Amino acid sequence: MEDLEFEIHFFKELINEKADFVDALIPLAEAYTKAGRYLEGLRVDKQLAQLLPYDCVVHYNLACSYTLLDKIDEAFRALSKAIKLGYGDFRYMGLDPDLAKLRDDKRYKELINRKQKKRG
């Protein structure tokens, strides 16, 4: 946990100097999530989604953050956008523990089936 707190502090210092420093924001969001600081991770993921509106991985991570905070409707919107933007690792999606609560929802299978049919 000490290492995570060091990482968080380090990346926050970089962002204090340049608020839109994407290469610091991405690992900061990841460190917050690993530390269980989901609300702070969500805040950073939302900022990244504004800075990188067409990045499918950013929107996938945003879906994960929403899911971890039980914001299921928002998570589905972000995941749908990630897939629309090109995220297609459905195997990983099916195993990602951050999305466990989404997979329990019938909308998850509907979303995945609909997107896979369009691609296949």
C-alpha positions in Angstrom: 0.0 0.0 0.0 2.9 2.3 0.7 4.0 2.0 -3.0 0.5 2.9 -4.2 0.5 6.0 -2.0 3.9 7.0 -3.3 2.6 6.5 -6.9 -0.5 8.6 -6.2 1.6 11.4 -4.6 4.1 11.3 -7.5 1.4 11.5 -10.3 -0.6 14.1 -8.4 2.5 16.3 -8.3 3.0 16.0 -12.0 -0.6 16.9 -12.6 -0.3 19.9 -10.3 2.2 21.2 -12.8 0.2 20.3 -15.9 -3.5 19.4 -15.2 -4.0 17.7 -18.6 -0.9 15.6 -18.5 -2.5 12.4 -19.8 0.6 10.2 -19.3 0.3 11.0 -15.5 -3.5 10.9 -15.3 -3.8 7.3 -16.7 -1.5 5.8 -14.0 -3.0 8.0 -11.3 -6.5 6.6 -12.1 -5.1 3.1 -12.0 -3.3 3.7 -8.7 -6.5 5.1 -7.1 -8.4 2.1 -8.2 -5.8 -0.4 -6.9 -5.8 1.5 -3.6 -9.6 1.2 -3.4 -10.1 4.9 -3.8 -12.8 4.5 -6.4 -14.4 7.9 -6.2 -11.0 9.6 -6.9 -10.3 7.1 -9.7 -13.7 7.9 -11.3 -13.0 11.6 -11.1 -9.7 11.1 -13.0 -11.3 8.7 -15.5 -14.0 11.3 -16.2 -11.3 13.9 -16.8 -9.5 11.5 -19.2 -12.8 10.8 -21.1 -13.0 14.6 -21.7 -9.4 14.8 -22.8 -9.5 11.7 -25.0 -13.1 11.4 -26.1 -12.4 8.9 -28.9 -10.1 6.5 -26.8 -11.9 3.2 -26.4 -9.7 2.1 -23.5 -10.4 5.3 -21.6 -14.1 4.7 -21.9 -13.7 1.1 -20.9 -11.8 2.2 -17.7 -14.6 4.7 -17.1 -17.1 1.9 -17.2 -15.0 -0.1 -14.7 -14.9 2.9 -12.3 -18.7 3.4 -12.5 -19.2 -0.3 -11.9 -17.0 -0.3 -8.8 -19.2 2.5 -7.4 -22.4 0.7 -8.3 -23.3 3.3 -10.9 -24.6 0.6 -13.2 -26.5 2.7 -15.7 -23.5 5.0 -16.2 -21.3 2.0 -16.5 -23.4 0.6 -19.3 -23.3 3.9 -21.2 -19.5 4.1 -20.9 -19.0 0.5 -21.9 -21.3 0.8 -24.9 -19.3 3.9 -25.9 -16.0 2.0 -25.5 -17.3 -0.8 -27.7 -18.6 1.7 -30.3 -15.2 3.3 -30.4 -13.5 0.0 -31.1 -13.0 -1.8 -27.8 -13.4 -5.5 -28.7 -11.6 -7.7 -26.1 -14.8 -9.4 -25.1 -12.8 -12.3 -23.5 -11.1 -9.9 -21.1 -14.3 -8.1 -20.5 -15.8 -11.4 -19.4 -13.1 -11.9 -16.8 -12.4 -8.4 -15.6 -13.3 -8.4 -11.9 -14.1 -4.6 -12.1 -17.0 -5.4 -14.3 -18.4 -8.3 -12.2 -21.5 -6.4 -11.2 -22.3 -5.6 -14.9 -22.1 -9.2 -15.9 -24.9 -10.0 -13.5 -27.2 -7.6 -15.3 -29.2 -8.9 -18.4 -28.1 -5.7 -20.3 -24.5 -7.0 -20.3 -25.3 -10.1 -22.4 -27.6 -8.0 -24.7 -24.9 -5.4 -25.2 -22.2 -8.0 -26.0 -24.4 -10.1 -28.2 -25.6 -7.1 -30.2 -22.0 -5.8 -30.7 -20.6 -9.2 -31.6 -23.3 -9.7 -34.2 -22.5 -6.3 -35.8 -18.8 -7.3 -36.0 -19.3 -10.9 -37.1 
